[in-house]
Amino acid sequence: MDEGTRELLEPLPPSAKLVYYVLEAEGRFDQTGLAEETRLSTRTVRFAVEKLTEVGLVEEGLCPRDARRSVYHAVSPAERDAADEPEATADSATEADAPAAAVAED
């Protein structure tokens, strides 16, 4: 586990850490599967997944067999980095274009 993941997990409750470790080790689960695997209540699993999603450690997707159900998976450090790159590129392009636009208006 990388340092960034540890830092994101540190302030979270133990239930969220457990859910993250299960998702990281075992792959995708729906809420019921996570509750069975972790032996936590579905309400606790729902809370844990919500906290993990807020900090970007877990993503929600549709169940391929039943689109009414959600499945969750741990987001790898590489996935988090890739998601951050387009934003950084867009920000730097905007900053680079801003002085030219200001000069053109004068």
Secondary structure, DSSP 8 states (H G I E B T S, - for coil): --HHHHHHHTTS-HHHHHHHHHHHHH--EEHHHHHHHHT--HHHHHHHHHHHHHTTSEEEEE-SS-TTSEEEEE--HHHHHHHHHHHHHHHHHHHHHHHHHHHHH-
